Amino acid sequence: DAKTTQPTSMDCAEGRAANLPCNHSTISGNEYVYWYRQIHSQGPQYIIHGLKNNETNEMASLIITEDRKSSTLILPHATLRDTAVYYCIVRVARYGGSQGNLIFGKGTKLSVKP
Amino acid sequence: EADIYQTPRYLVIGTGKKITLECSQTMGHDKMYWYQQDPGMELHLIHYSYGVNSTEKGDLSSESTVSRIRTEHFPLTLESARPSHTSQYLCASSEYQGAPSEQYFGPGTRLTVT
């Protein structure tokens, strides 16, 4: 499985865009990039996922570089409620066997400040 | 909002007691998971299931056991609780077939063994 590297922590001013980077230089062609976040000690929450193209939903945008070796999660207007640990996970999209299971690393602790 | 429930939310129990942590989901998801997370640490997958009568061990060895007699129900049991079992236990579910889909997490059970 491709490993990911994320900064340990980041700060962002309230109302500004939060850009969270993730490196996955060993990603395979059939592996997706998933982003989850965990607010305090609640259960993680799915944010977005993508394969090659940039993706956007009501929560965030995901920008994947052309070589797929890195990606950036963008929260366009961060609020205090976006303070959380953000996990970047790379996994194949097959559910036969354990390959579809998510492996959570340490993630990036994002602190949104007033 | 995801319809996945865990009970109890908090449990303080003495060493040697048998405990069962309950997890139920009403989304008809085939795949279910149990994760363990110590405070400030990473989530580790300890058990998962593809469906009824299917259980598999996850990446982190655990003394707990699970069962899957009904699609919606995935309880975790510790036959004899020890202080080393003190942790947060998170249950999740996802669809099993088709395109990549997200895991939905419950609120977690915080277990303290005294």
HADDOCK unambig.tbl for C-alpha pairs under 7 A between the chains (distance, minus, plus):
assign (segid A and resid 42 and name CA) (segid B and resid 107 and name CA) 5.52 0.50 0.50
assign (segid A and resid 42 and name CA) (segid B and resid 108 and name CA) 6.79 0.50 0.50
assign (segid A and resid 43 and name CA) (segid B and resid 90 and name CA) 6.51 0.50 0.50
assign (segid A and resid 43 and name CA) (segid B and resid 105 and name CA) 5.16 0.50 0.50
assign (segid A and resid 43 and name CA) (segid B and resid 106 and name CA) 5.70 0.50 0.50
assign (segid A and resid 43 and name CA) (segid B and resid 107 and name CA) 5.10 0.50 0.50
assign (segid A and resid 43 and name CA) (segid B and resid 108 and name CA) 6.24 0.50 0.50
assign (segid A and resid 44 and name CA) (segid B and resid 105 and name CA) 6.12 0.50 0.50
assign (segid A and resid 45 and name CA) (segid B and resid 104 and name CA) 6.98 0.50 0.50
assign (segid A and resid 45 and name CA) (segid B and resid 105 and name CA) 6.93 0.50 0.50
assign (segid A and resid 46 and name CA) (segid B and resid 102 and name CA) 6.09 0.50 0.50
assign (segid A and resid 46 and name CA) (segid B and resid 103 and name CA) 6.86 0.50 0.50
assign (segid A and resid 93 and name CA) (segid B and resid 99 and name CA) 6.91 0.50 0.50
assign (segid A and resid 93 and name CA) (segid B and resid 100 and name CA) 5.09 0.50 0.50
assign (segid A and resid 95 and name CA) (segid B and resid 96 and name CA) 6.03 0.50 0.50
assign (segid A and resid 95 and name CA) (segid B and resid 97 and name CA) 6.79 0.50 0.50
assign (segid A and resid 104 and name CA) (segid B and resid 42 and name CA) 6.49 0.50 0.50
assign (segid A and resid 104 and name CA) (segid B and resid 43 and name CA) 5.86 0.50 0.50
assign (segid A and resid 105 and name CA) (segid B and resid 42 and name CA) 6.02 0.50 0.50
assign (segid A and resid 106 and name CA) (segid B and resid 42 and name CA) 5.59 0.50 0.50
